[in-house]
Amino acid sequence: MFVGGGCCFGQVPDSVYLQKPLQYALTLYENGIGEASHLYNGPQYVNYDKYYIEGHQFFRTDEASPGNIFFDGTLYTQAPMLYDLVLDEIVLDHPNSEFQFTLVTEKIKYFTFQGHTFIRLEKDSVGDTPLKGGFYDLLHDGQVKLLAKRTKNLQEQATMDGMKGRFESANKYYIRKENIYYPVKDKRSLLKTLPDKRKELQRYAREQKIKFGKNREKALLQLTQFYDKPNA
């Protein structure tokens, strides 16, 4: 349910439970607008997508889906949202108008969306590393952490047939070990970052036939999870 500080917002009729999950979330969201008004101090979101551009700027879906947001010290659950990867911002539909708006990024500690947990790292918290401040997908959270920085870039060009464009996706991966962030992109860089179990990781990669060329993210995750096993 869409809640803040452990309280439910408004009374919801039984018929709501028969609606689709997103509609249910929207209904709860609308019921909670009064007590959650402090959410609505972000700037209006202007969709910059154009008819000739392929794809969209959002993570996974361009339709609002329920997510959980820890905003300004309060957890809100089942809030219909979008995650703009170009701007690195959370977009919400205003329940009482046709407008969309973006949440104040500095007030977001983390959010969960589409089965992923995104944490916000500030510039000061990453130190002298290649990381920039922003939201990072926390893929593994153990003795070491594996994070992904997900972005999209808008590419446009004028052609003989008119304007064309597309949103291009890019992912960069980092391992946090002993409070230091290391960029990793293949098996070699991962083994260099985790040298204390180099032989064990190499053996496990051979046994499991882990191939970075087929799915780099899955391979990084498998080896990072194995590294954290007590008997690895």
C-alpha positions, 0 to 999 in steps of 0.5 A: 500500500501507499504509506508514509511513516507506517500509516495508511492513507484514507479508506479504500473500498473492497472493490479496489482489491479486484482491480489491477495492481497498478490501478489499485496503487493509483487509488491508494496514491490518490487517497494519500495525497493529503498527507503526502503533499510534501512529495509535491514540491518537485519541478514539473516533468516535461516529456522530451520524447518525440515521434521520430525517436525509437525507444524511450528514456525510462528504465524497463517500461514507459508506463507508470508502475508501482515502486517503493521510495524512501523519500525525506525520511519516510517510506512510500510503498506502491507509488506509481512511478517511472525512472528516467535514465537520461536525467537520472530522476524519478517521475511521478504522476500527479494524482489530481492533475494531468501533469507529471513531476520529478522528485527532489533527488537529494531527498531520496535515499533509495527506491525499489522498482521493477525488482531492482533496488537503487541507492543514491550515492552522493559525490562526497560519499564515493571519494576519489573514485570514477563514480559520479553522484546518482542512483546505482542499481544494487545487484549484490549486497554482501561483504562486497557490493556489486553496483550498476550505473544504468544510463540512456543517451538520446541520439538525434540526427537530421537525414534526407528523410527527416529527423531520426533518433533513438535512446541508447542504453549503457551500463557500467559496473562497480565493486565496492570493497573495503569502502573503495569503488572499483570499475569492473567490466570483465573477468580480468578486472574482477579478478584484479579487484578480488585477488584474495580468491583469484584461483577459486573464482577462476575454478568456479568460472570454468566449472559453471562455464561462465561467459562474459561475452554472453551476459556480462552482468549475469557473469559479474553477479555470479562471481561476486555472489560466489566470492561472498560464500563462506567456503568459497 
